[in-house]
Amino acid sequence: MTGSAPTRYQRLTDGVLWGIVVAYAIGSRIIPGFITPLLFPFALIHGGRRYGWKTIGVFIVVTAIVSNILENSSILTGLPFGHYYYTDSLGPKIALVPFFISLSYISFGYLAWVFSTLLVSEVRKGSALFISVAVPLVASFVMVAWDFCLDPIASTINHAWIWRGGGGYFGVPFSNYLGWSFTVYIFFQLFALYQRKHGSEDLGRALPATHYLQAIILYLWTGVGFVLGYLFMSPSSYVTDAAGHVWTTSDIFESMAISAIYTMIFISILALAILYRDQLTQKRVAA
C-alpha cells in the first residue's frame, strides 16, 4: 500500500505472480493435480519478494523437515495424525511420504502464513510474544481449513492415501485434524521465532495491496473449486473406506462444498475486508 513507484524488477515480478494466479485459476479446473506445481513457485517468488530469498528459504526448509518427520512418524506409529499410508498415486516419496505432499505443505503453508499476517499482524524483529504466538496459531487454522475440505475427497474417493481404520468424517478420523493442527503450528511457530529474532523491523503493509490480493485469490479460488467440484460432479456412486464403511460420493462432494463456503471462502472474504479497510484508512490519513 505504498505510494512509491515500483521498480522494473518489481513490475516484472508482479507480472510473473499474476501470470501464476491466472494459470492456477484456469489450470486447477482442467488438471487438478497441477495445483501444487503452480503454487510452489508462487510461494517461492512471492515470499522472496516479501522477505528475501534467505528468509523464504528458511520457511521452506523448516516446513519440509517438520512436516516430513511428523508424517513419517504417523505412518510408522500413528502419531500425530493416526494410522494411514500413501498409495503410489502421488508419485515419488521421501521415505514414506510423497514429495508432492512436502510441496503442498510449503505452498499452502505459505498462503496460510500470509493470511495470518493480514488478519493478525506481521511478525517482525522484536515483535511482542503475543504476536509471535498468535500469528502461527491463526495460520494453523487457515491451513487446516483447506485439509478439512480436501481429505475426504483425496482419501476416501481418490485413494491418494488410506486411513487404516476409517473415520467418522467420511472415512477420515478426528485424529487427522488434530495432527494437522499440531504439525503446521510447529513449523509456523518455528518460523515466527526466526522472524522475531532475525526478521526485518519494517515488513508488512508497506507492500502494495495487490501483494496480499494475489494470495487471497489463490486461497479463495481453491475454496471455490470445492463448490464447483460439487456442482459439476460425476453421477454419484458408492465408495468403501478401509473400515468397510460405505459412503456416497455425492454426499462427500456436497459436504465439502458446504465446508469450503463456511471455512475457506469465509476466511478469504474476511481477509479482503481487512485488506481494503486498512487501505481506506491509510487513504484518509494521507488526505
Buried (B, 14 or more C-beta within 10 A) or exposed (E): BEEEEEEEEBEEBBEBBBEBBEEBBEBBBEEEEBBBBBBBEBBBBBBBBBBBEEBBBBBBEBBBEBBBBBBBBBBEEBEBBBBBBBEEEBEEBEEBBBBBBBBBBBBBBBBBBBBBBBBBBBBBEEBEEEBBBBBBBBBBBBBBBBBBBBBBBBBBBBEBBBBBBBBEBBBBBEBBBBBBBBBBBBBBBBBBBBBBEEBBEEBBBEBBBBBBBBBBBBBBBBBBBBBBBBEEBEEEEEBEBBEEBEBEBBEBBBBBBBBBBEBBBEBBEBBBEBBEEBBEEBEEEEE
